[in-house]
Amino acid sequence: MDHNNEGRDVIHTVLATGDLAMDRDDYDACFAGTAAVLRAADVVFGQLETSFAEKGVRLPQARHAVLARPEGAAALGRAGFDVISMAGNHVMDWGHEAFFETRRHLEKAGMSVVGAGANIAEARRPVIRTLGDGTRVAFLAYSSILPHSYWADERRPGCAPMRAFTVYEQIEHDQPGTPARVHTYPHREDLAAMEADIRAAKQQADVVLVSHHWGIHFVRAVIADYQRDVARAAIAAGADAIFGGHAHILKGCELIDGKPVFYSLCNFATDLAMDEAHANSKSFNEIRVLAEEWEPDFESLYNFPKAARLSMIARLEVAGGKVLRAGLLPLVIGRDAVPRLAEPGSEDHAAVVDYLAAVTREAGLNAAYREDAGMVVLEQAA
């Protein structure tokens, strides 16, 4: 595609954050530590995990469902967000009416919604943003974490699905009750649809960025088989980068044919208060065992495993119709649930990079992390 000469030598930045689920009185406070860097970027992408609606009817299959006030959408716009994915396992928690109201509030606040729509055609439609040099950047978004009926079809609203199947293989056939080996496989029709979407987006844009709400939440390092298959297929179809969400902790990164895959960006602005009833509930204690060091804190707004305090913003440098460099900005999230940039050279900055390096290695992924002027650059390990 043609690119304008004006601004040709300027490097543009695209940022992607982890999950967004604000649940407090002052939504703007969630971005006190990051709004400056978000507003300085050319395009900012985020993954929404709540609904912005006055009312809704909670669906019976919804688990932890948060109904936030409509003002939350405007707060995202003020913070600097441009593109919001609604492809996730909370997209329909409060029913169709709340889904459409949420989308209206986001669009009214100046953001484009991707990955969800009134039907499957809308859900699969890319959002395209044009940078200052004429580079066109397309966004697509999908979810593999799907309560029943949350995905769109020809007549039903919802998100773009990238479903997966799970098979449990008994390892010791003569030993009843012993652990099984877990295999996961992508849904063939969903995979083919995603590949077609990416190829079509590549005809309309120079750079195609794909978001996947996927993976095994809270479990350190592990990347499911289907995630690797989907990532390879997306890159082969023409994706230039993949942003992962849902796991609520950082996961490792890799480069596939030189293209970055961020398997989990952890949380960004995600509030989770807890009371005694929640802490003692069966549902919480069933998932609590998945994570290392997860103790309820009734005074905290951020009741996630200890590892979830380490987070990041994915950063792409784009110019001339291509991604020049990929990297990340380390974040730390405290008991107030506010993400803050970790200063280069600080213990927090080192903790994020060291953790990422460790879980990347444990998952058998190929990324290495190099410091460069405040940005941590992704490179292929030697």
Residue pairs with C-beta under 8 A, 6 or more apart in sequence:
1 134
1 136
1 205
1 206
1 321
2 134
3 133
3 134
3 135
3 320
3 321
4 132
4 133
4 134
6 132
6 133
7 132
7 133
8 133
8 319
8 320
9 319
10 132
10 133
10 319
11 317
11 318
11 319
11 324
12 42
12 43
12 131
12 132
12 133
12 135
12 317
12 318
12 319
13 40
13 41
13 42
13 43
13 315
13 316
13 317
13 318
14 41
14 42
14 43
14 44
14 45
14 137
14 209
14 315
14 316
14 318
15 37
15 38
15 41
15 43
15 44
15 45
15 313
15 314
15 315
15 316
15 329
16 44
16 45
16 46
16 209
16 211
16 243
16 262
16 265
16 313
16 314
16 316
17 38
17 44
17 45
17 46
17 47
17 265
17 268
17 269
17 313
17 314
18 47
18 245
18 264
18 265
18 266
18 267
18 268
18 270
18 311
18 312
19 47
19 48
19 49
19 88
19 245
19 246
19 248
19 265
19 266
19 267
19 268
19 270
20 46
20 47
20 48
20 49
20 50
20 76
20 84
20 268
20 269
20 270
21 48
21 49
21 50
21 66
21 68
21 90
21 269
21 270
21 271
21 272
22 30
22 50
22 68
22 72
22 75
22 269
22 270
22 271
23 50
23 66
23 68
23 271
23 272
23 273
24 30
24 271
24 301
24 337
27 68
27 69
27 71
27 72
27 75
28 75
28 78
28 79
29 338
30 75
30 79
30 269
30 271
30 337
30 338
30 339
31 38
31 75
31 78
31 79
31 80
31 269
31 338
32 338
33 338
33 339
33 340
33 341
34 79
34 268
34 313
34 331
34 339
34 340
34 341
35 78
35 79
35 80
37 313
37 329
37 341
38 44
38 79
38 80
38 81
39 79
39 80
40 80
41 80
42 131
42 132
42 318
43 82
43 83
43 129
43 131
43 137
44 80
44 81
44 82
44 83
45 81
45 82
45 83
45 84
45 85
45 139
45 209
45 211
45 243
46 76
46 81
46 83
46 84
46 85
46 268
47 84
47 85
47 87
47 88
47 141
47 211
47 213
47 243
47 245
47 265
48 84
48 85
48 86
48 88
48 102
48 106
49 66
49 88
49 90
49 270
50 66
50 67
50 68
50 72
50 90
51 66
51 67
51 68
51 90
51 93
51 94
51 98
51 99
51 101
51 102
52 68
52 69
52 70
52 71
52 72
52 73
52 101
52 102
52 105
52 106
53 67
53 68
53 70
53 94
53 97
53 98
53 101
53 102
53 105
54 69
54 70
54 101
55 67
55 97
55 98
56 67
56 93
56 94
56 95
56 97
56 98
56 101
57 94
57 95
57 97
57 98
58 65
58 67
58 93
58 94
58 95
59 92
59 93
59 94
59 95
59 147
59 149
61 147
61 148
61 149
61 150
62 90
62 92
62 93
62 94
62 147
63 89
63 147
63 283
64 90
65 90
65 93
65 94
66 90
66 93
66 271
67 93
67 94
67 98
70 101
70 105
72 105
73 102
73 105
73 106
73 108
73 109
73 111
74 105
74 109
76 84
76 106
76 109
76 111
77 109
77 110
77 111
81 111
82 110
82 111
82 112
82 129
83 111
83 112
83 113
83 114
83 127
83 129
83 139
84 106
84 111
84 112
84 113
84 114
85 113
85 114
85 115
85 116
85 139
85 141
85 211
85 213
85 245
86 99
86 102
86 103
86 113
86 114
86 115
86 116
86 141
86 159
87 114
87 115
87 116
87 123
87 141
87 142
87 143
87 159
87 160
87 211
87 213
88 115
88 143
88 145
88 159
88 213
88 245
88 246
89 143
89 145
89 146
89 147
89 150
89 213
89 246
91 99
91 116
91 143
91 150
91 158
91 159
92 99
92 147
92 149
92 150
92 157
92 158
96 157
99 116
99 157
99 158
100 118
100 157
103 113
103 116
106 113
107 113
112 127
112 129
112 139
113 127
114 125
114 126
114 127
114 139
114 140
114 141
114 211
115 123
115 140
115 141
115 142
115 143
115 159
115 160
115 211
116 122
116 123
116 141
116 152
116 157
116 158
116 159
116 160
117 123
117 124
117 125
117 152
117 157
118 152
118 157
119 152
119 153
119 154
119 155
119 156
119 157
120 151
120 152
120 153
120 154
120 160
121 154
122 152
123 151
123 152
123 158
123 159
123 160
124 140
124 160
124 193
124 197
126 138
126 139
126 140
126 197
126 200
126 201
126 204
126 205
126 208
127 138
127 139
128 136
128 137
128 138
128 139
128 201
128 204
128 205
129 136
129 137
129 139
130 136
130 137
131 137
131 318
131 319
133 319
133 320
134 321
135 206
135 207
135 318
135 319
135 320
135 321
135 322
136 204
136 205
136 206
136 207
137 205
137 206
137 207
137 208
137 209
137 318
138 201
138 202
138 204
138 205
138 207
138 208
138 209
139 209
139 210
139 211
140 160
140 194
140 197
140 198
140 201
140 208
140 209
140 210
140 211
141 159
141 160
141 210
141 211
141 212
141 213
142 159
142 160
142 161
142 162
142 190
142 194
142 210
142 211
142 212
142 213
143 150
143 151
143 159
143 160
143 161
143 162
143 212
143 213
143 214
144 161
144 162
144 163
144 164
144 212
144 213
144 214
144 215
144 226
144 227
144 230
145 213
145 214
145 246
146 159
146 161
146 163
149 156
149 158
150 158
150 159
151 158
151 159
151 160
151 161
151 163
152 158
152 159
152 160
152 161
160 193
160 194
160 197
161 187
161 190
162 186
162 187
162 190
162 191
162 194
162 212
162 214
162 230
163 186
163 187
163 190
164 184
164 185
164 186
164 187
164 214
164 224
164 226
164 230
165 184
165 185
165 186
165 187
165 226
166 182
166 183
166 184
167 182
167 183
167 184
167 185
168 180
168 181
168 182
168 183
169 180
169 181
169 182
169 183
170 178
170 180
170 181
171 178
171 179
171 180
171 181
172 178
183 225
184 224
184 225
184 226
184 227
185 225
185 226
185 229
186 226
186 229
186 230
186 233
191 229
191 230
191 233
194 210
194 230
194 233
194 234
194 237
195 233
195 234
195 236
195 237
196 237
198 208
198 210
198 234
198 237
198 238
198 239
199 237
199 238
201 208
201 238
202 208
202 237
202 238
206 321
206 322
207 240
207 318
207 321
207 322
207 323
208 238
208 239
208 240
209 239
209 240
209 241
209 242
209 243
209 316
210 234
210 239
210 241
210 242
210 243
211 242
211 243
211 244
211 245
212 227
212 230
212 231
212 234
212 242
212 243
212 244
212 245
213 244
213 245
213 246
214 224
214 226
214 227
214 230
214 244
214 245
214 246
215 223
215 224
215 227
215 244
215 246
215 247
215 251
215 263
215 264
216 222
216 223
216 224
216 247
216 290
217 246
217 247
217 248
217 249
217 287
217 290
218 247
218 248
218 249
218 287
218 290
218 291
218 294
218 305
219 247
219 290
219 291
220 249
220 291
220 292
220 307
220 359
220 362
221 251
221 252
221 358
221 359
221 362
221 363
222 363
223 251
223 252
223 263
223 363
223 365
227 244
227 263
231 242
231 254
231 256
231 261
231 263
232 256
234 242
235 242
235 256
235 257
235 259
235 261
236 257
239 259
240 259
240 322
240 323
241 259
241 260
241 261
241 262
241 314
241 316
241 323
241 326
242 259
242 260
242 261
242 262
243 262
243 265
243 314
244 251
244 261
244 262
244 263
244 264
244 265
245 264
245 265
246 264
247 263
247 264
247 266
248 264
248 266
248 267
248 270
248 304
248 305
248 308
249 264
249 266
249 291
249 304
249 305
249 307
249 308
249 310
250 264
250 265
250 266
250 307
250 310
250 311
250 312
250 352
250 355
250 356
250 359
251 263
251 264
251 359
251 363
252 263
252 356
252 359
252 360
252 361
252 362
252 363
252 365
252 367
253 260
253 261
253 262
253 263
253 356
253 360
253 365
253 367
253 378
254 260
254 261
254 263
254 360
254 365
254 366
254 367
255 261
255 366
255 367
255 378
255 379
255 380
258 380
259 323
260 314
260 316
260 323
260 326
260 367
260 378
262 314
262 328
263 363
263 365
265 311
265 312
265 313
265 314
266 308
266 310
266 311
266 312
267 304
267 308
267 311
267 333
267 339
268 311
268 313
268 331
268 339
269 337
269 338
269 339
270 302
270 304
270 337
271 301
271 302
271 337
272 301
272 302
272 303
272 304
272 337
273 300
273 301
273 303
274 296
274 297
274 298
274 300
274 303
275 298
276 298
278 284
278 296
279 296
279 298
288 294
291 305
291 307
292 305
292 306
292 307
293 305
293 306
293 307
294 304
294 305
294 306
296 303
297 303
297 335
299 335
300 335
300 336
300 337
301 335
301 336
301 337
302 308
302 309
302 333
302 334
302 335
302 336
302 337
307 355
308 333
309 332
309 333
309 334
310 330
310 331
310 332
310 333
310 351
310 352
310 355
311 330
311 331
311 332
311 333
311 339
311 352
312 328
312 329
312 330
312 331
312 352
312 356
313 328
313 329
313 331
314 326
314 327
314 328
315 326
315 327
315 328
315 329
315 375
316 323
316 325
316 326
317 323
317 324
317 325
317 326
317 327
318 324
325 377
326 377
326 378
327 372
327 375
327 376
327 377
327 378
328 356
328 369
328 375
328 376
328 378
329 341
329 374
329 375
329 376
330 341
330 342
330 348
330 349
330 352
330 353
330 376
331 339
331 340
331 341
331 342
331 352
332 339
332 340
332 342
332 348
332 351
332 352
333 339
333 340
334 340
342 348
342 349
342 351
342 352
343 349
344 371
344 374
353 369
353 371
353 376
356 369
357 368
357 369
360 367
360 369
366 380
366 381
367 378
367 379
367 380
367 381
368 378
368 379
368 380
368 381
368 382
369 376
369 377
369 378
369 379
370 376
370 377
370 379
371 377
